């Protein structure tokens, strides 16, 4: 149970651990699970994030260092079943590390426009 302190006139909750991402935005979490499922069914889709990274780096994107962390993970997933399993598990993960990495998402283009619509309300509301 969180501890309560009073900050001025209202109580402030303090958690021992922060609530997970799925609590704050379950639709985004479900979107990542959807992307992982789609990649599992069709690993050839992994060419999309690699192509995105190559193009963005050539354009001088400022987050090159973070994007490049994805490259060996994706390349390993392309050639190794265990690597594919690890990548998909990582995409489904709600760990602090996975949430941070997903902030530098090269997976744009994996979902079709129609597939994106089921997750669209998250951004609209």
N, C-alpha and C positions, 0 to 999 in steps of 0.2 A: 504494500500500500504506500502511495506517495506521501512524503512528509509535507505538511502545510506550514508556511510561514506567512506572516502578514507584511505586506509592502505598502505602507500607507493605509488605505482604507479597505483594500481587498486582499484575499488570500492568494498566494502564489504556490502552485504545486511544484515539488521537486521530485523527480523520479530517479531511482538508482540507475536505471538504464533508459535511454530514450525509447519511446514507442517505435515499432518498426515502420518502414515505409508503406507497407500494405495498409496500415491503419490510416495514414494520412492521404494516400492516393491509391486505392486498390485498383482503379482502372488502368493506371500506368503499369502497375505490377502485372496485371492480366495481359496488357499489350506485350510486355517482354516475354511472358510465357507463350503467347501466340507466336511471336517471332521465333522463339526457340523451337517450338513445335514445327513450324514451317521449314526451318533450316534442317531439322532432323529428317523430315520427309523428303527434302530436296537439297542435299549438301552443295549442289552446283550454285546455289544462291550466294554462297560465300564469295564468289567473284565480285559481287556488287559492293560489299564494304571495302574490299581491297582496291577496287577501281575508284571508289569515292575517295579513299585516303590518298591514293596516288595523285588524283586530280587536285584535291584540296591542298596538298603539300606543295605541288607545283605552283599553285596560286598564292602561296605564302601564308596560309592560315596560321594564326598565332598559337593555336593549341597543338602544334606538330608533335611536341614531345609526348603529350598524352595520347594522341592518335596512334603514334608509333608503338605504344604499349599493346595495342590491339593486334598489330601485324603478325607477330610470331604465334599468337594464340589462334588466330584465324587460319594462318598458313598450316599450322600443325593439325587443325581440325579438317583441313582439306585432304590431308594425306593419311590420316590415322583415325580409326574408329574411336579409339580411346580419347583422342584429342577432340573429336566431334562431341562425344558425350560430355567431356569436361567443359567445353564452350557452352553447350546448351544448358548444363547445370548452372554454370556461372550466370547466364542470362536469366535463368529462373530464380537465382539467388536474391535474397534481400539483405545481404551483408553490406556493411559500410563500404567495403572495397568495391563491391559490384555496383552499388549506387553511384559511387564516385566515378568509376570507369564509364558507366552508362551516360554520365553527363557529357562525355566526349564520344558520342554515338556515331559510328561510321555506317550504321545499318539502314540508312535512308535509302528507300527504294525496294526494300524487301517486301513490304506490304503494298498491295494494290490500293487504288483510291477507294474502292468499295470496302476493302478490309479495314482501312483506316477509319471509315465512317463509324464503325461500331465503338471506336474509342474517342471519337471526335468531341463528344460532349464535355470531356474532361477539360479541353482547352477553351471551349466556348462558355463555360459557366463558372 
